[in-house]
Structure formats: structure tokens, C-alpha cells
């Protein structure tokens, strides 16, 4: 099934306008900034978050200028956060291409990220909507707090599933929650409707992150990044957390501590990955992902009335759980 075509179908023209506006904001007349922004424009992803905002606006009313400016602003802020994340994580690749920090340097990456954040906020100001501006400001605080929580968790010797979910609720899930809330707010949804849709966004974001984390336990040919990359960065995700907490292998707990300490090598990561697979970690994560998938489908069935939007959102949540990269 061509999920992406089905997802875009009700908003094709609006999405094209979004892309045009977004790219216009990543242009500068001269110099180093122009070169960096040109590189960033080439790293465009599947536009899943702005698509979600547009679909939510259409569900609660119509896609307006406020919707478009919100979508552009939020996607710019998200883009900046990825640039900054690559500096923090010392990553050399983003979406299959060289990261900004690897081509230029960390100083340039941080400053360009700051420039893009400001550009995003400028677009949000064009909405003249206090509720949307408040959501964006709260999102920035939440994302930063989530990053700090993740960093502090690396030094925490406890390996707990609830902490894992706390982190992703403040990172990936918070971004999806903001997308749906702002999309609905741009179409003048009620406060009650926005609270309902925020829970849908959180469930969708958690499901999205679990799927991303599962990718890390399989070969780079299948998923396009090194197996065990999260562990190499000091992160223990849901599959291995389950495996460690539901088996009794001191040697594996020793390896997990080496992950947190940043002293694990690639051979040891391979052992921990295989242990996770053999101990049911992948199956457990898939089970949790399916639970969130069903919650998303329940919301769509109950709260989305327009047939085309319902089909698109159903395809959206199915795509999140079925995608292989």
C-alpha cells in the first residue's frame, strides 16, 4: 500500500504550499549562512509532522494562514533541534546525508540552529494567535527538559521502563502532541477538543519512538543506520530494558552499565543486541507499540468525521507502525 499518497490526498495543495513557504524561510542572500541553509533544504524528510497539523486543522475546520504559519514555524524549530541534537550527540549523519556539524563545524551548526529557531518563532508570530504561541513556547521548554532528562538518565544506574517513557513523552511525543494541538487550535477547536487531540498526539508520538527504537536492533542494510547506534550513544531503549528487567544475567547487566558509562565496544553491543532479541525484547516493544496504535485508531473512529481525513489519519498511524525506516 502506498501509505504516503493516501495520507497526503486530502491536503495535497495545502502541503505543496507549506513546502514552498518552508523552503522560502531557508534561503539567505549570501555567504556561509546561504551555503548551510542550502544543505539543510536538501535534507527534507517525509513532512510527517506538518502533514499531521494540516490534517488536524482540516478535521476541526479549515486550513488557514494560521495553520500554514504554525506548520512552517514548528517544522523550522524541529529542524533546528535536530541540528543541535547532532552537535550534542556528535552525529555525522542526518537522514542519510552528512550532518551540518560534520560538514561545517559545531560552532556553525549551533549558530545556524539558533537562526532557524528565530525564523520559526517569527513565522509563529504571524498567526496572531496567543494560544498557538503559548503551545510553541511550552514545546520548546518541554523538548529541552526532555533532552536534559535523557542526559541525566545516562548516569542513573537504575534501568527503568517508566523513566524511558518519561523521556520520550518529553521528546518525540511532545512534538506530535504539539502538532495536533496547534493544528486543531488554528481551526478554532474548543479547549475540550484540544485536550482530547493532545492525548492522541502523545500516543502517536510514543508509538513512533518505539518503532524508531526497534530499528536499532537490526542491520544497517535494513534500516539505514548502524545496529546498536543508540547503545553506542549511551541510550538503553525499551527492548533491552524489558530484556534486562525480565531475565537474570549479571553479565548483561554489566554490559548495560558499560553502555551508560560510554565504555562499551561494538562487539559487546552486538552481544547485548542479540541477548535482547533472544529474551523477547523486540516482541515486548512491538506489543506496547500495538497498544498505542489501537488507542490512536480508537480516537480516529470516535472523533474524526470527514471520510477523507479519517482515511488519511488511519493510513498515517498504520504507516508509523508499519514503516521500515
C-alpha positions as CSV (number, residue, x, y, z in Angstrom):
1,X,0.0,0.0,0.0
2,X,1.2,3.5,-0.8
3,X,0.6,5.0,2.6
4,X,2.1,8.4,1.9
5,X,-0.1,9.1,-1.1
6,X,-3.2,8.2,0.8
7,X,-2.0,10.3,3.8
8,X,-1.4,13.4,1.6
9,X,-4.5,13.0,-0.6
10,X,-6.9,15.4,1.3
11,X,-4.3,18.1,1.7
12,X,-2.2,17.8,-1.4
13,X,-2.5,21.5,-2.4
14,X,-2.0,22.7,1.1
15,X,1.0,20.6,1.6
16,X,2.6,22.0,-1.6
17,X,2.0,25.5,-0.2
18,X,3.6,24.5,3.1
19,X,6.7,23.2,1.3
20,X,7.0,26.4,-0.7
21,X,6.7,28.6,2.4
22,X,9.1,26.4,4.4
23,X,11.8,26.5,1.7
24,X,11.5,30.3,1.4
25,X,12.4,30.5,5.0
26,X,15.6,28.5,4.4
27,X,17.1,31.0,1.9
28,X,19.7,33.7,2.6
29,X,21.3,36.0,0.1
30,X,25.0,35.4,0.6
31,X,27.9,33.8,2.5
32,X,28.3,30.8,4.8
33,X,24.7,31.0,6.0
34,X,23.4,30.6,2.5
35,X,25.5,27.5,2.0
36,X,24.4,25.9,5.2
37,X,20.7,26.6,4.6
38,X,21.0,25.2,1.1
39,X,22.4,22.0,2.6
40,X,19.5,21.8,5.1
41,X,16.9,22.2,2.3
42,X,18.3,19.1,0.7
43,X,17.7,17.1,3.9
44,X,13.9,17.3,3.7
45,X,12.1,14.3,5.3
46,X,8.6,13.0,4.7
47,X,7.0,16.1,6.2
48,X,5.1,13.8,8.7
49,X,4.6,16.5,11.3
50,X,3.3,19.3,9.1
51,X,1.1,16.8,7.4
52,X,-0.4,15.9,10.8
53,X,-1.0,19.6,11.6
54,X,-2.7,20.2,8.2
55,X,-4.9,17.1,8.7
56,X,-5.9,18.1,12.2
57,X,-6.8,21.6,11.0
58,X,-9.0,20.1,8.3
59,X,-10.7,17.8,10.8
60,X,-11.7,20.7,13.1
61,X,-12.5,23.3,10.4
62,X,-10.3,24.6,7.6
63,X,-6.6,25.0,6.8
64,X,-5.9,28.7,7.2
65,X,-2.9,31.0,7.0
66,X,-2.5,30.5,10.8
67,X,-2.3,26.7,10.1
68,X,0.4,27.2,7.5
69,X,2.5,29.7,9.5
70,X,2.2,27.4,12.5
71,X,3.3,24.4,10.5
72,X,6.3,26.2,9.0
73,X,7.2,27.6,12.4
74,X,7.1,24.3,14.2
75,X,8.9,22.4,11.4
76,X,11.7,25.1,11.5
77,X,12.0,24.7,15.2
78,X,12.1,20.9,14.9
79,X,14.8,21.3,12.2
80,X,16.9,23.4,14.5
81,X,16.5,20.9,17.3
82,X,17.9,18.2,15.0
83,X,20.9,20.3,14.1
84,X,21.6,20.9,17.8
85,X,21.0,17.2,18.6
86,X,23.6,16.2,16.1
87,X,26.1,18.5,17.9
88,X,25.2,17.1,21.3
89,X,25.3,13.5,20.1
90,X,28.4,14.1,17.9
91,X,26.5,12.6,15.0
92,X,28.0,12.8,11.5
93,X,24.8,11.9,9.5
94,X,21.3,13.1,9.3
95,X,18.6,11.5,7.0
96,X,21.3,9.6,5.0
97,X,23.4,12.8,4.4
98,X,26.2,14.4,6.2
99,X,25.1,16.5,9.2
100,X,25.6,20.2,9.4
101,X,28.2,19.9,12.1
102,X,30.2,17.3,10.2
103,X,30.4,19.5,7.0
104,X,31.0,22.8,8.7
105,X,31.7,22.7,12.4
106,X,29.9,22.7,15.8
107,X,30.0,26.5,16.1
108,X,28.4,27.0,12.7
109,X,25.8,24.3,13.5
110,X,24.8,25.9,16.8
111,X,24.5,29.4,15.4
112,X,22.6,28.3,12.3
113,X,20.3,26.3,14.6
114,X,19.7,29.5,16.6
115,X,19.0,31.4,13.4
116,X,16.4,28.8,12.3
117,X,14.7,28.8,15.7
118,X,14.3,32.6,15.5
119,X,12.9,32.2,11.9
120,X,10.5,29.6,13.2
121,X,9.3,31.9,16.0
122,X,8.9,34.7,13.5
123,X,6.5,32.6,11.5
124,X,4.5,31.6,14.6
125,X,4.1,35.3,15.4
126,X,2.4,35.8,12.0
127,X,-0.5,33.6,13.3
128,X,-1.5,36.4,15.8
129,X,-2.9,33.6,17.9
130,X,-2.0,33.7,21.5
131,X,-3.0,30.1,22.1
132,X,-0.6,28.8,19.3
133,X,2.2,31.0,20.5
134,X,1.8,29.5,24.1
135,X,1.9,26.0,22.8
136,X,5.1,26.6,20.8
137,X,6.8,28.2,23.8
138,X,5.8,25.3,26.1
139,X,7.0,22.9,23.5
140,X,10.5,24.4,23.5
141,X,10.7,24.1,27.2
142,X,9.5,20.5,27.2
143,X,11.9,19.4,24.5
144,X,14.9,20.9,26.3
145,X,13.8,19.4,29.6
146,X,13.5,16.0,27.8
147,X,17.0,16.2,26.5
148,X,18.4,17.1,29.9
149,X,16.4,14.2,31.5
150,X,17.8,11.8,28.9
151,X,21.4,13.0,29.6
152,X,20.9,12.7,33.4
153,X,19.4,9.2,32.9
154,X,22.6,8.0,31.3
155,X,24.3,8.5,34.7
156,X,21.4,6.7,36.5
157,X,22.4,3.1,37.3
158,X,18.7,2.1,37.6
159,X,17.2,0.6,34.4
160,X,13.5,1.5,34.5
161,X,10.8,1.4,31.9
162,X,8.9,4.3,33.4
163,X,11.9,6.6,33.0
164,X,12.2,5.5,29.4
165,X,8.5,6.6,28.8
166,X,9.1,9.9,30.7
167,X,11.9,10.8,28.4
168,X,10.0,10.0,25.1
169,X,6.9,11.8,26.4
170,X,9.0,15.0,26.7
171,X,10.7,14.5,23.4
172,X,9.1,12.8,20.4
173,X,5.7,12.5,21.9
174,X,5.7,16.2,22.9
175,X,6.4,17.2,19.3
176,X,3.5,15.1,18.0
177,X,1.2,16.4,20.8
178,X,2.1,20.0,19.8
179,X,1.4,19.3,16.1
180,X,-2.1,18.0,16.6
181,X,-3.0,20.6,19.3
182,X,-1.7,23.6,17.2
183,X,-3.4,22.2,14.1
184,X,-6.7,22.0,15.9
185,X,-6.2,25.4,17.5
186,X,-5.6,27.0,14.1
187,X,-9.1,25.8,13.1
188,X,-10.6,27.2,16.3
189,X,-11.2,23.9,18.0
190,X,-12.6,24.1,21.6
191,X,-10.4,23.6,24.6
192,X,-12.1,20.2,25.3
193,X,-11.4,19.1,21.7
194,X,-7.7,20.2,22.0
195,X,-7.3,18.2,25.2
196,X,-8.7,15.1,23.5
197,X,-6.4,15.5,20.5
198,X,-3.3,16.1,22.6
199,X,-3.7,12.6,24.1
200,X,-3.9,11.2,20.6
201,X,-0.7,13.1,19.6
202,X,1.1,11.8,22.7
203,X,0.1,8.2,21.9
204,X,1.1,8.6,18.3
205,X,4.5,10.0,19.3
206,X,5.2,7.2,21.8
207,X,4.3,4.7,19.1
208,X,6.6,6.5,16.6
209,X,9.5,6.4,19.0
210,X,9.1,2.8,19.9
211,X,9.2,1.9,16.2
212,X,12.4,4.0,15.8
213,X,14.0,2.3,18.8
214,X,13.2,-1.2,17.4
215,X,15.1,-0.3,14.2
216,X,18.3,-0.1,16.3
217,X,18.3,-3.8,16.8
218,X,18.6,-4.7,13.1
219,X,21.2,-4.4,10.4
220,X,22.1,-1.1,8.7
221,X,21.1,-2.6,5.4
222,X,17.5,-2.9,6.6
223,X,17.2,0.4,8.5
224,X,19.9,2.7,7.2
225,X,21.8,3.2,10.4
226,X,24.4,1.2,12.4
227,X,22.9,-1.5,14.6
228,X,23.3,-0.6,18.3
229,X,23.7,3.1,17.5
230,X,21.6,4.1,20.5
231,X,23.7,2.0,22.8
232,X,26.9,3.5,21.4
233,X,25.4,6.9,22.4
234,X,24.7,5.7,26.0
235,X,21.0,5.0,25.5
236,X,19.1,1.9,26.6
237,X,15.7,1.7,24.9
238,X,12.5,-0.3,25.5
239,X,13.5,-3.7,24.1
240,X,16.7,-4.1,26.1
241,X,15.2,-2.5,29.2
242,X,12.5,-5.2,29.1
243,X,15.1,-8.0,28.5
244,X,17.3,-6.8,31.4
245,X,14.4,-6.5,33.8
246,X,12.9,-9.9,33.0
247,X,15.9,-12.1,33.0
248,X,18.7,-12.8,35.4
249,X,22.0,-12.4,33.6
250,X,24.6,-10.5,35.6
251,X,26.9,-10.3,32.5
252,X,24.2,-8.5,30.5
253,X,23.6,-6.0,33.4
254,X,27.4,-5.4,33.4
255,X,27.2,-4.6,29.7
256,X,24.2,-2.3,30.2
257,X,26.3,-0.4,32.8
258,X,29.0,-0.1,30.3
259,X,26.5,1.4,27.8
260,X,25.6,4.1,30.4
261,X,29.3,4.7,31.2
262,X,30.1,5.1,27.5
263,X,32.8,2.4,27.7
264,X,31.1,-0.4,25.7
265,X,32.6,-1.5,22.4
266,X,31.0,-2.7,19.2
267,X,31.5,-6.5,20.0
268,X,29.8,-6.0,23.4
269,X,27.0,-4.1,21.8
270,X,26.4,-7.0,19.4
271,X,26.2,-9.4,22.4
272,X,23.6,-7.1,24.1
273,X,21.6,-6.7,20.9
274,X,21.4,-10.5,20.4
275,X,20.5,-11.0,24.1
276,X,17.7,-8.6,23.7
277,X,16.3,-10.4,20.7
278,X,16.6,-13.8,22.3
279,X,14.9,-12.6,25.5
280,X,11.7,-11.3,23.9
281,X,12.6,-7.6,24.0
282,X,11.5,-6.9,20.4
283,X,8.2,-8.8,20.8
284,X,7.5,-6.9,24.0
285,X,8.2,-3.5,22.3
286,X,6.0,-4.5,19.4
287,X,3.2,-5.4,21.8
288,X,3.4,-2.0,23.5
289,X,3.5,-0.3,20.2
290,X,0.4,-2.1,19.1
291,X,-1.4,-0.9,22.3
292,X,-0.7,2.7,21.4
293,X,-1.7,2.0,17.8
294,X,-5.1,0.8,18.9
295,X,-5.6,3.9,21.1
296,X,-4.9,6.1,18.1
297,X,-7.4,4.2,15.9
298,X,-10.0,4.5,18.6
299,X,-9.6,8.3,18.6
300,X,-9.9,8.4,14.8
301,X,-13.0,6.3,14.8
302,X,-14.7,8.4,17.5
303,X,-13.5,11.9,16.8
304,X,-12.8,12.2,13.0
305,X,-16.0,12.7,10.9
306,X,-14.7,13.6,7.5
307,X,-14.2,10.4,5.4
308,X,-11.1,11.5,3.5
309,X,-9.4,12.8,6.7
310,X,-10.3,9.6,8.6
311,X,-8.8,7.5,5.8
312,X,-5.7,9.7,5.8
313,X,-5.2,9.6,9.5
314,X,-5.8,5.9,9.6
315,X,-3.1,5.4,6.9
316,X,-0.9,7.7,9.0
317,X,-1.0,5.7,12.2
318,X,-0.7,2.4,10.2
319,X,2.3,3.8,8.4
320,X,4.0,4.8,11.6
321,X,3.8,1.2,12.9
322,X,4.5,-0.5,9.5
323,X,7.4,1.7,8.2
324,X,10.8,0.1,7.9
325,X,12.9,3.2,8.1
